[in-house]
Amino acid sequence: MVNKLKKLYIGNLPWSVDNTKLAELFQKYPSVTSANVIMDRQTNRSRGFGFVEFSDDAEAMKAVEEMNETDIEGRKLVVNEARPLQDNR
């Protein structure tokens, strides 16, 4: 059986946060497998949110508890479990 990754939504990111900085914010959790800030295709600027994937569900939930409302550059992060992608066709 393949272990499914747990994906967290990270919102209210400062514009200065890129993939590297997002990964650094979550580096204390060893089960992080990826960190991705969503970029606007036309302006190539951050859209202010991203996703972090964990290989361990318990550690992901711990990250939600510990990182939600953390102040980063004057903005309080929103950290919660990502909802499944909706098909908007």
C-alpha positions as CSV (number, residue, x, y, z in Angstrom):
1,M,0.0,0.0,0.0
2,V,1.3,3.5,-0.9
3,N,1.5,6.0,1.9
4,K,-0.5,9.1,0.8
5,L,1.0,12.5,1.5
6,K,-0.8,14.9,3.7
7,K,-1.1,18.4,2.1
8,L,-1.5,21.6,4.1
9,Y,-2.7,24.9,2.8
10,I,-0.6,27.9,3.9
11,G,-2.4,31.2,3.4
12,N,-1.8,34.9,4.1
13,L,1.9,34.6,3.1
14,P,3.9,37.8,2.7
15,W,4.8,38.5,-0.9
16,S,8.5,38.0,-0.1
17,V,8.0,34.3,0.7
18,D,9.2,31.9,-2.1
19,N,9.5,28.1,-2.2
20,T,12.8,28.2,-0.3
21,K,11.5,30.5,2.4
22,L,8.3,28.4,2.8
23,A,10.4,25.3,3.2
24,E,12.6,27.0,5.8
25,L,9.4,28.0,7.8
26,F,8.5,24.3,8.1
27,Q,12.1,22.8,8.4
28,K,11.6,21.8,12.0
29,Y,9.2,19.0,10.7
30,P,11.4,16.3,9.2
31,S,8.5,14.7,7.3
32,V,8.1,17.7,4.9
33,T,8.4,16.4,1.4
34,S,7.7,19.6,-0.6
35,A,6.9,23.3,-0.2
36,N,5.4,25.2,-3.0
37,V,4.2,28.9,-3.2
38,I,1.6,29.4,-5.9
39,M,2.7,32.1,-8.4
40,D,0.5,34.3,-10.7
41,R,1.3,33.2,-14.3
42,Q,1.1,36.7,-15.7
43,T,2.9,38.8,-13.1
44,N,5.2,36.0,-11.7
45,R,4.4,37.2,-8.2
46,S,3.3,35.1,-5.3
47,R,-0.5,34.8,-5.0
48,G,-0.1,34.8,-1.2
49,F,-0.6,31.1,-0.5
50,G,1.1,27.8,-1.0
51,F,1.1,24.2,0.0
52,V,3.4,22.0,2.2
53,E,3.3,18.2,1.9
54,F,4.1,15.8,4.7
55,S,4.8,12.1,4.7
56,D,3.5,11.8,8.3
57,D,-0.1,12.7,9.1
58,A,0.5,13.2,12.8
59,E,3.4,15.6,12.1
60,A,1.2,17.5,9.6
61,M,-1.5,18.0,12.2
62,K,1.1,19.1,14.7
63,A,2.3,21.7,12.2
64,V,-1.3,23.0,11.8
65,E,-1.5,23.4,15.6
66,E,1.9,25.0,16.0
67,M,2.1,27.2,12.8
68,N,-1.5,28.5,12.4
69,E,-1.6,32.2,13.2
70,T,2.3,32.4,13.4
71,D,3.4,36.0,12.7
72,I,5.6,36.2,9.6
73,E,6.7,39.7,8.5
74,G,3.6,41.2,10.2
75,R,1.1,38.7,8.7
76,K,-0.6,35.9,10.6
77,L,-0.3,32.6,8.6
78,V,-3.4,30.5,8.0
79,V,-2.4,26.9,8.2
80,N,-5.0,24.1,7.7
81,E,-5.5,20.8,5.9
82,A,-5.8,21.4,2.1
83,R,-9.2,20.6,0.6
84,P,-9.2,18.3,-2.4
85,L,-8.9,20.1,-5.8
86,Q,-12.4,20.8,-7.3
87,D,-13.1,20.2,-10.9
88,N,-14.5,23.6,-12.0
89,R,-15.5,22.6,-15.6
